[in-house]
Amino acid sequence: MTPARRDDIATPDSFVTLMYHNVGPDGETYPDLSPSATSYFVSRSAFERQLTRITTAGAAFMGADALARFFNPDRGATLRLEENRRVLLTFDDGWGDGVRVGGPVLQAAGAQAILFVTTDFLGKPHFLSRADLGRLDPRTFRVGSHARSHRMLSLLDEDEIRSELSDSKAFLEDALGYEVDTISIPSGAVDRRVRRIAAECGYRFVFDSEVRVNRRGDSPLAIGRVAIMNDTGVDAVGRYANQQLTRERVRRAVLQAPKRLLGLKRYERLRRTLLGEKQGQKVTHQS
């Protein structure tokens, strides 16, 4: 793949964020994990094809520094429209294979991802350890928070939300030695309280799970993302790179109806049942 990272050139006026979770070795099935988790995993070869498709679609990667410039437009000129397609890559949860398997693919593509870590998951099977965080190359992975325990923040009281956000931030900054000012909201369970408290805790950038193109003038506390699933094809990724998200916005809207009707917790239990979760499998993700 031809490196396509262009953080040092200028700032676009829009971008799309792709939400990954884990990149596994080809053929890995993770039988001890629930399908509610593994449905968000992609194989190494699929990940490589997807990054290649982004560049052949005429888009370029952007990283954490470009994200900061995007929301501070005085620091750089806006690109001409035909040069304007940008894709930001993120990884949720802190899966070990995402770094060990996905990292070399990112390096080959000249791309950087933001790795959102759930701090209570560190050291558990399949996840990174605290020591792993200290060994990360920041040119490949810049770390953000994914809260402390992955609970649905919008269902918590304000003290619990603040603890989830501030505790994870402090832990990560101690482990990494640099400021952590970026967070993705677990399960997309966000409301005005969560965004406000995140800002009060020192987060400048808040990513959610809403499907949207992020444009100049949007709030940095409401950055949308498109979820990449294990059945997401390269043509779909090409559409995302070209900021064509109509199908995914419709799908997201359809899925929101049963969530509102059943509530987040009941919806997730039903979803895991329909996916065929087996007794004893670990559940580490809610969409």
C-alpha positions as CSV (number, residue, x, y, z in Angstrom):
1,M,0.0,0.0,0.0
2,T,1.2,3.5,-0.7
3,P,1.5,5.7,2.4
4,A,-1.3,8.3,2.2
5,R,-1.0,10.1,5.5
6,R,-0.9,13.9,5.0
7,D,-1.2,15.4,8.5
8,D,1.6,17.8,7.7
9,I,0.0,19.4,4.6
10,A,-3.3,21.1,5.5
11,T,-6.7,20.7,7.1
12,P,-9.8,19.4,5.3
13,D,-13.2,20.8,5.8
14,S,-14.8,17.4,6.4
15,F,-13.9,13.8,7.3
16,V,-15.3,10.4,8.0
17,T,-14.3,8.3,11.0
18,L,-14.3,4.5,10.7
19,M,-14.9,2.7,14.0
20,Y,-12.9,-0.6,14.2
21,H,-12.6,-2.8,17.3
22,N,-10.2,-5.7,16.6
23,V,-8.1,-7.0,13.8
24,G,-7.4,-10.8,14.1
25,P,-5.1,-13.2,12.4
26,D,-6.7,-14.7,9.3
27,G,-8.8,-17.7,10.4
28,E,-9.0,-16.8,14.1
29,T,-12.6,-17.4,15.5
30,Y,-12.3,-16.4,19.2
31,P,-14.7,-19.2,20.4
32,D,-14.7,-17.9,24.0
33,L,-16.2,-14.6,23.0
34,S,-19.8,-13.7,22.2
35,P,-20.8,-13.0,18.6
36,S,-21.9,-9.6,19.9
37,A,-18.2,-8.9,20.3
38,T,-16.8,-10.8,17.3
39,S,-19.2,-9.4,14.9
40,Y,-17.1,-6.2,15.1
41,F,-13.8,-8.0,14.4
42,V,-12.1,-8.0,11.0
43,S,-9.3,-10.3,9.7
44,R,-5.9,-9.0,8.9
45,S,-6.3,-9.5,5.2
46,A,-9.7,-7.8,5.2
47,F,-8.2,-4.8,7.1
48,E,-5.4,-4.5,4.6
49,R,-7.8,-4.6,1.7
50,Q,-10.0,-1.9,3.3
51,L,-7.1,0.4,3.9
52,T,-6.0,-0.1,0.3
53,R,-9.5,0.7,-0.9
54,I,-9.5,4.0,1.0
55,T,-6.4,5.1,-0.9
56,T,-7.6,3.9,-4.3
57,A,-10.9,5.8,-3.7
58,G,-8.7,8.9,-3.7
59,A,-8.9,9.6,0.1
60,A,-6.1,10.1,2.5
61,F,-5.7,9.2,6.2
62,M,-5.7,11.7,9.0
63,G,-4.5,11.2,12.5
64,A,-4.8,12.8,16.0
65,D,-2.8,16.0,15.1
66,A,-5.0,16.6,12.0
67,L,-8.1,16.1,14.2
68,A,-6.9,18.9,16.5
69,R,-6.2,21.1,13.6
70,F,-9.7,20.4,12.1
71,F,-11.3,21.9,15.2
72,N,-8.8,24.8,15.3
73,P,-9.0,26.0,11.7
74,D,-6.7,28.9,12.2
75,R,-3.9,26.4,12.2
76,G,-3.7,25.5,8.6
77,A,-5.3,26.2,5.2
78,T,-8.4,24.4,4.0
79,L,-7.6,22.0,1.1
80,R,-9.2,22.4,-2.3
81,L,-12.4,20.3,-2.6
82,E,-10.9,17.7,-4.9
83,E,-8.2,17.0,-2.3
84,N,-10.6,17.0,0.6
85,R,-11.5,13.4,1.3
86,R,-10.1,12.3,4.6
87,V,-10.6,9.2,6.8
88,L,-9.8,8.9,10.5
89,L,-9.4,5.4,11.9
90,T,-10.3,4.5,15.5
91,F,-10.2,1.3,17.5
92,D,-12.4,0.7,20.5
93,D,-11.9,-1.3,23.7
94,G,-8.1,-2.0,23.7
95,W,-8.0,-5.5,22.1
96,G,-4.4,-6.9,21.9
97,D,-4.7,-8.3,18.4
98,G,-5.8,-4.9,17.1
99,V,-2.4,-3.6,18.0
100,R,-0.3,-6.7,17.3
101,V,-2.0,-7.7,14.1
102,G,-3.5,-4.4,12.9
103,G,-0.5,-2.2,13.8
104,P,1.9,-3.5,11.1
105,V,-0.9,-3.0,8.5
106,L,-1.4,0.6,9.7
107,Q,2.4,1.2,9.5
108,A,2.5,-0.2,5.9
109,A,-0.3,2.2,4.9
110,G,1.3,5.2,6.6
111,A,-1.8,5.6,8.8
112,Q,-2.3,6.4,12.4
113,A,-5.3,5.3,14.5
114,I,-6.8,6.5,17.8
115,L,-6.9,3.6,20.2
116,F,-9.7,4.0,22.7
117,V,-8.9,1.9,25.8
118,T,-11.4,0.7,28.5
119,T,-9.0,0.7,31.4
120,D,-10.8,-2.0,33.4
121,F,-10.2,-4.4,30.5
122,L,-6.4,-4.0,30.6
123,G,-4.7,-7.3,31.5
124,K,-7.7,-9.4,30.8
125,P,-7.6,-12.2,28.2
126,H,-7.4,-10.8,24.6
127,F,-6.7,-7.3,25.8
128,L,-3.6,-5.1,26.1
129,S,-1.9,-4.8,29.4
130,R,-0.7,-1.6,31.1
131,A,2.8,-2.4,30.1
132,D,1.7,-2.8,26.4
133,L,0.4,0.8,26.5
134,G,3.9,2.0,27.4
135,R,5.3,0.2,24.3
136,L,2.9,1.7,21.8
137,D,4.4,3.7,19.0
138,P,2.4,7.0,19.0
139,R,3.0,7.4,15.3
140,T,0.8,4.3,14.8
141,F,-1.6,4.5,17.8
142,R,-2.5,7.6,19.8
143,V,-4.5,6.6,22.9
144,G,-7.8,7.9,24.0
145,S,-10.3,6.8,26.7
146,H,-13.2,4.4,26.3
147,A,-14.2,5.0,29.9
148,R,-13.3,2.8,32.9
149,S,-15.7,-0.1,32.8
150,H,-17.6,0.1,29.4
151,R,-20.9,0.7,31.2
152,M,-23.6,2.7,29.3
153,L,-22.9,6.1,30.6
154,S,-26.2,7.7,29.8
155,L,-27.9,5.2,32.2
156,L,-25.6,6.3,35.1
157,D,-26.0,9.2,37.5
158,E,-23.7,12.2,37.2
159,D,-21.2,11.1,39.9
160,E,-20.8,7.7,38.2
161,I,-20.3,9.3,34.8
162,R,-17.7,11.6,36.2
163,S,-15.9,8.7,37.9
164,E,-15.9,6.6,34.7
165,L,-14.4,9.5,32.7
166,S,-12.0,11.0,35.1
167,D,-10.6,7.7,36.5
168,S,-9.8,6.4,33.0
169,K,-8.2,9.6,31.9
170,A,-6.0,9.8,35.0
171,F,-4.9,6.1,34.6
172,L,-4.1,6.5,30.9
173,E,-2.1,9.7,31.4
174,D,-0.1,8.0,34.1
175,A,0.6,5.0,32.0
176,L,1.4,7.0,28.8
177,G,3.0,10.1,30.0
178,Y,1.0,12.4,27.7
179,E,-2.4,14.2,27.9
180,V,-5.4,12.1,27.0
181,D,-8.1,14.5,25.7
182,T,-10.1,12.2,23.4
183,I,-12.8,9.7,24.3
184,S,-15.2,7.4,22.5
185,I,-18.5,6.7,24.3
186,P,-19.1,3.0,25.1
187,S,-22.1,1.6,23.3
188,G,-22.8,5.1,21.9
189,A,-24.8,5.7,25.1
190,V,-24.4,9.5,25.2
191,D,-26.6,12.4,26.1
192,R,-26.1,16.0,27.0
193,R,-25.0,15.2,30.5
194,V,-22.3,12.8,29.3
195,R,-20.9,15.4,26.8
196,R,-20.9,18.2,29.4
197,I,-19.2,16.0,32.0
198,A,-16.7,14.8,29.5
199,A,-15.7,18.4,28.7
200,E,-15.6,19.2,32.4
201,C,-13.2,16.3,32.9
202,G,-10.8,17.7,30.3
203,Y,-11.8,15.9,27.1
204,R,-11.6,18.1,24.0
205,F,-12.9,15.5,21.5
206,V,-15.9,13.2,22.1
207,F,-16.7,10.4,19.6
208,D,-20.1,8.8,19.5
209,S,-21.7,6.1,17.3
210,E,-23.9,8.3,15.2
211,V,-23.3,7.9,11.4
212,R,-22.4,11.3,9.9
213,V,-19.8,13.1,7.9
214,N,-18.0,15.4,10.3
215,R,-17.8,18.9,8.9
216,R,-16.0,22.2,9.8
217,G,-18.2,24.0,12.4
218,D,-19.5,20.8,14.0
219,S,-19.0,20.3,17.7
220,P,-15.8,18.5,18.8
221,L,-18.0,16.9,21.5
222,A,-20.2,15.1,18.9
223,I,-17.9,13.4,16.4
224,G,-19.7,10.7,14.4
225,R,-18.3,7.4,13.2
226,V,-19.2,4.5,10.9
227,A,-18.9,1.0,12.4
228,I,-16.9,-1.6,10.5
229,M,-18.3,-5.1,11.0
230,N,-16.9,-8.5,10.1
231,D,-19.1,-8.5,7.0
232,T,-18.3,-5.0,5.8
233,G,-17.0,-5.2,2.2
234,V,-14.3,-3.2,0.5
235,D,-16.9,-1.5,-1.7
236,A,-18.7,-0.2,1.3
237,V,-15.4,1.2,2.7
238,G,-14.9,2.9,-0.6
239,R,-18.2,4.6,-0.3
240,Y,-17.4,5.7,3.2
241,A,-14.1,7.2,2.0
242,N,-16.1,9.2,-0.5
243,Q,-18.5,10.3,2.3
244,Q,-21.5,8.4,0.9
245,L,-23.2,7.3,4.1
246,T,-26.9,7.2,3.1
247,R,-27.4,3.5,3.5
248,E,-25.7,3.4,6.8
249,R,-27.6,6.4,8.1
250,V,-30.9,4.6,7.2
251,R,-29.8,1.4,8.8
252,R,-28.7,3.2,12.0
253,A,-32.1,5.0,12.1
254,V,-34.0,1.6,11.8
255,L,-31.9,0.1,14.6
256,Q,-32.6,3.0,16.9
257,A,-36.4,2.3,16.9
258,P,-36.2,-1.0,18.9
259,K,-33.5,0.5,21.2
260,R,-35.9,3.3,22.1
261,L,-38.8,0.9,22.5
262,L,-37.0,-1.7,24.6
263,G,-34.4,0.4,26.2
264,L,-30.6,-0.1,25.8
265,K,-30.2,-3.0,28.3
266,R,-33.2,-5.1,27.0
267,Y,-32.2,-4.4,23.4
268,E,-28.7,-5.7,24.0
269,R,-29.9,-8.9,25.7
270,L,-32.2,-9.5,22.7
271,R,-29.5,-8.8,20.2
272,R,-27.1,-11.3,21.9
273,T,-29.8,-13.9,21.9
274,L,-30.5,-13.4,18.2
275,L,-26.8,-13.6,17.4
276,G,-26.6,-17.0,19.0
277,E,-24.5,-16.3,22.1
278,K,-23.6,-19.4,24.0
279,Q,-23.4,-19.9,27.7
280,G,-20.0,-19.0,29.1
281,Q,-19.0,-16.7,26.2
282,K,-17.7,-13.4,27.3
283,V,-19.5,-10.2,26.3
284,T,-17.2,-7.3,25.9
285,H,-19.1,-5.0,23.6
286,Q,-22.5,-3.5,23.1
287,S,-23.2,-1.6,19.9
